[in-house]
Amino acid sequence: MGGLFANLVNVSNNLRAFDRAMSTVQNNVANVSTPNFVRQTQSLTAKKFDVEVGIMGGVDSGMVSSSRNRFAEQAVWRQAHLFGKTTQRKGDLQAIEPVFSVAETGGIPAALNGFFNSISQLTVSPNDATSRQLALQSASNVALSFNRAANALSEASGNTDRQLTSVVDQINRLGDRIAVLNAQRRSSFGSGRDPGADAEMHSILEELAELVDYTNIETEEGTMTILIGGQTLFVIGDRKYDVTLETDVSGARILNASGDNATSQFLGGRLNALLDYRNRLLPSYFNQLNTLASSFADRVNAGLAAGIDQSGNAPTRDLFAYDATRGAAASMTTNNLAPTELALASPSAPGGNDNAIALAALQNQATMGSLSFSGYYSQMAAGVGRDLQATVQSESTYQALLAQAKSFRHEISSVSLDEEAAKMLQFQKAYQALAQMFKTINEMTETLINVTR
């Protein structure tokens, strides 16, 4: 009778083991749509079996293991860093591409063509009051077109600062969530890892990966230590160290918790793209635009200064004016000249068109190194277009690589309903067989008890 009772206890233990296995399967199925949840497996191990000495064997339940693969996760994060960077840059460049339109019907190209066309008309009728007034108006249009382009770049810079503020805030908020989860994981580490908390942690890390590149170190107690930019301590245990944004006319900087400039450490994610756009690309575009604006204004002013006006006098005021400290493109304006003040004649031929001819020739001269004004603008616009096209191609590549990395991760660690259904069927059959055995042994035990009374 003691043997039957021992068998009864053994079968009961086996039932508990299979019950745990079925519970694990049920949890997998319930979380099949939970972001970043990975398949959990209840390990079952065979007990020692030796009938001769009364060792009953059976099955025992071990630890629940996770199918999360660190290599696969890091592959996703690496591609997310790159995809986030190129997606952000594409959007930024698309926003300013219209500023550098090469269409001759609008913007700076149209304004430059309009000005030189009006000067060409004056080579034919240099003393026509209407033509002179049209030339002054076309000069004003040139100044306005440079102003608009500079204002658009300034707006892009301000928008970039706002985006940087938003991204830094998002990064810090994600750091808060990681620190809270770290505290939870550390407190429950001894009782086994919570797959729900693990899924939440990896969802946060994947979201963070699109914003900034980082290095993560998982500790023995189950917490994540995060170094953003690979060097700046961000989260360790339940402590988080905020980063802050600082902006001024010289650019944007990211400061670590100690107040040190850590900008150069960030090489991926949206943060890197925004910093590079704000600190390198936009200033480059501004410089080129200001160079064109100042060169155009200076050459036209110098050309007019060499002539005489309708009264036979040398000009006393320039046509164009700008403040170099504010930027030639943003500050360019025209002085309020009277039509008669345009110095279109040469001192040797008053009332003539010699100076108008010299001014008109500026349109096709290599005034910007080896390029004309229009050629320099076209080169500048083409540079923006090339930057955008390269970014579009990179984004497509990184998007495909990110999808491939996620697919690989899904293949090795996600929940398969078919696989879980097969496991459930297998465990149910074993459970039912053991339950029937338990019932039989229990009935035999009761019978023997009744017999011995």
C-alpha positions, 0 to 999 in steps of 0.5 A: 500500500505504501508503494501505491501511495508513493506512486500517487504522490509521484503522479501528482507531481507529474501532473503539476509539471505538465500543468506548468508547461500548459500554462506557459503555452497558454501565456505564449498564445495570449501574448502572440500580439504583444509587441516584443514578447518572445516565446517562453519554454517550460523545461521538463526533465526526466527524474531518475527511475529505478523500480528495483529500489522504488525510485518512481521516475517521472518528470520534473519542471525546471526553469522557464527559458526565454527565446530572446536572442541578444544578437538578433536584438542588437541587429535590430537596434543597429539598423534602427539607429541608421534608419532613424538617422536617414529618415530624419535627414530625408524629411529635413532635406525635403522641407528645404528642397523648394528653397533651392528650386532651379525653375526659371519661373520663380525664386532666385533664378527667376529674379536674377534672370529678370534683373539681367533682362531688364538691364539688357533692355536698357542697353537698347533704350538706356534713357527710357524712364519706364525701362529704368523703373522696371530695372529698379523693380527687378533689383528689388525682386532679387533682394526679396528672393534672397530674403525669402530663401534666407528666411526659409532657412532660418525657419528650418533652423528654428524647426530643427531646434524644436525637433531637437527639444522633442527628441531629447525629451523623448529620450529622457522619458524613455530613460525614466521608463527604463529606470523604473523597469530596472527597479522592478526587474531587480526586485523580482529577479530571484523569482524568475524573469517576468516575460511581460516586463521583458517585452516592455523593456525591449519595446522601449529599447527599440523605440530608443534605438530610432532616436539615438545610438547606444550601448546596453549592458545587461547585469546579472540581476536583470537590469539594463545599463544604457550608455547613449552615444556609447559613452554617456552614462544614461541609465544604471539600475534605477538611476537615470541621468538626463541629457539636455539641449543647448542652442544658440547662434553657433549651433546645438549641443547635447550636454550630459548630466555633468554639463559636459558637451557630448554632441560628438558622441552621437553617431546614429538615430534621429538625434544625430541627423538633427544635430548634423543638419543644424550644425553642419548642413544648414550653416553650409547652405546659409554660407553659400546663399550669403556668398552668392548674395554678397557677390552679386550685390558687390559686383552690380554696385561696383559696375554701377559705380564705374558709370554716370547717371542721366545727369552726368554725375557719378553715383553717390549711393549703391543700388544694393545694400546688406548687413554682413553681420546679419547675413547678406541674403537675409538683410539684402535690400535696395536703396531708394534710387530714382530712375535717373540715378542709375549710372548706365553711361560711361564717363566718356559717353554721357547719355549712352549705354556703355555701362548698361552693356557692361552690367548685362555682361555680368550675367554670363561672366565667371564671377563666382570662381569659374561659375556665373551667378546662375551657375553658382546657384545651380551648383548649390541647388544641385548639392542639396538635391544630391544630398537628398537623393543620397539620403533617399537611397540610404533610407531605402537600404536601411529600411530593408535591412531593418525589416530583414533584422526584424524578420530574423528576430521574429523567426527565432524568437516569436510565438508560433501559434502552430507550434504552441498548438502542437505543444498544447496537444502533446501536454494535454495528452500526457496530462490526461493520461497521468490524470487517468493513472492518478484516478486509477491509483487513487481508486486502488488505494481506496479499495485496499483501505476498505479491504483492510478495515 
